[in-house]
Structure formats: C-alpha cells, structure tokens
C-alpha cells in the first residue's frame, strides 16, 4: 500500500470538502502549487496607474490597496468592494508597476462556508466561489493570473441542494451548542465524510488510516481543549490542512509513532491488517527520510552555527560512548559532531547501541534530523537513521 499517497488523498478530500461542500472528490482540481511564484516584491510601492475611467472611478480603493503588503502572486495586492447584496468586485494592484487588473467579474450568491475568494502570495491561482457576473454556473471558478488578465481554467459546479443538505447535517450534529464544536463532533463529521466515499466505505484499513491521519491535525486545531467556537474551528482547520496538504511529516518520529500507536490501538482492524499498516508506515518514514539532499559533514561543521532549525541529512561514522552519540567523517576524524538520538524510534536506538559501541570502528550510517543544541553545543537532533 502506498501509505503516503493514501494519507495525502485523505487530507485532500477533506480539504476540498471543508470549504466547498458538494464538490466531487475525484474531480481534477487545480492546485495553488501548480501555479507557483518564487519571489515576493519587497521594494517601495509604485504609484497606482489610473488610466481608464473604470480605474479612476475606484481611485480611493486602489490607492489604499497600494499601501498594503503584497498578498497575491508575489507583487500584487488583491482588494475588493461591495457591489450589491452578497456581491463583491475588485482588482489586483501591482506594487512593482502600479498596474491595475480587475477581476474577471463580480462574485455573488455564495451560500457555502469559507471565503468567496481564495488566493496565495506565492501562487498565480485564484479561486472564486459562487456565480461570476450573476451567471448561471454556481460553483468554484479557477483562474490563472497572467499579469494582464485572469485567465479562466475551469469551473467545478456545486450542487446547491447537496451543499445545503451537507450544511444542515453538520448543523444538526451540533445539538448541544450551535456556536461551538467539540473534538468528538469534529472527528465524527470528518469520518462521516470519508464513510460516504466509496473508496473508503468498503475498506476498513483505509478508513482507519484516514482517521489516524486526522488525529494530528485535530490535536493542533483544538490545542489541548475539547471544545472551541465554530468560527475558530473553521479558521484553524483551513490553516492546518493547508500545512498538511502534502501529508503528515513522516520524517518526524513523533508523527510516525502517533500514527503507529493509533493503528495498533484500533478496535476495527485485525492483527494482520494492523501489522501491514504499521509496516507501510515504517517504510514511508524511511522513504521520506532518504529523499532529503545529502549534506557533506565538513560543510555542515563549517556552516552549522548559521543553520539552527534546518533539516539535514548527513552520512558518516557513528560512535556510541557513555550515553553520547557522535558522528564523524571517518574513524580517524578528531572533531566529531554530537547527535541527540532520544527522539529516534526504540528499534533504531537499540541498533545504535548494538552496532555503534565499537570505539575503534564505530558504524557507518546516515542521520536525518534538525540542526540544534545538543549538550549546549551545535549538533543534530536525529529524527531517523539508515544503515
């Protein structure tokens, strides 16, 4: 089983379902990362160019926008204003050139949760929810910004009746207090969504993997509490899921251990299914750890003072001596680097004790981890090791 892909799929399904309930999960959806912008403008804002009558009629709005920080496509500020009941219109203003590009039309009639307009500082993709220019198509409208226009990519229709039914179902589940949601209620809403998906409904292993994948995001959203306001829940959910869109960080031992513990404690799966899922999780963790770029240990020693918090993958000879683990370029290297192995999985720590205790030869291995303080010195906080 491609466990990482399954976890990404689980997160993507709910990421789509959450703000735009009713979108079919297996529809091809444009992604922000597919329209990247690598740099952000940090210079002084240019004077807004007001050439057309339309631009001049919104002089105040556009001038005010040019005083803000860029929030779209690297150098632009997206700004909007009302144009009637449940209707907004607006433009993108370049802080670099002062150029104004108006949206493809007004956006109205959105009856779902979330914002009517979604965009990113590092992407040229913009998504409008509802109707464009009060047209017939109700749904999610995807546009690529070219610098001179918003080029339509596609529209994914949304069944308003289905959307309303989903929202009513969600609201009815919050019987105790319509303005708040408990962690158990949130978990039930998420699992109801997966249970209605044919790929998950008939596959207990996938359903349990989805449940366990969401435990991490849910813990972040509720932050140690058991109940939060709906508005806070929605805001945190969007933020957390955006960070988890590529799946959980399988290079983080705590994430891996929590997933395995969740699967192992499942009351739904049998022993064989649990064992297969745990093996797949371990394999996924090893695969992600080995995919990081290999850093030369000499370069790391030279630059380590400025690399705190950076992820690194380093190969060398390890020595375990009196509860201290050290990594050297070779057995004769006299300037070893300290490595904290306390966060490694138990079987990896055990293997280090067994194979790296030879003070003369040590053991050849690759360490993946984060640069940080180890016994008050610059070192590596190990998250994974491979032999």
Order of alpha helices (4+ residues) and beta strands (2+ residues): alpha-alpha-alpha-beta-beta-beta-beta-beta-beta-beta-beta-alpha-beta-alpha-alpha-alpha-beta-alpha-alpha-alpha-beta-alpha-beta-beta-beta-alpha-beta-beta
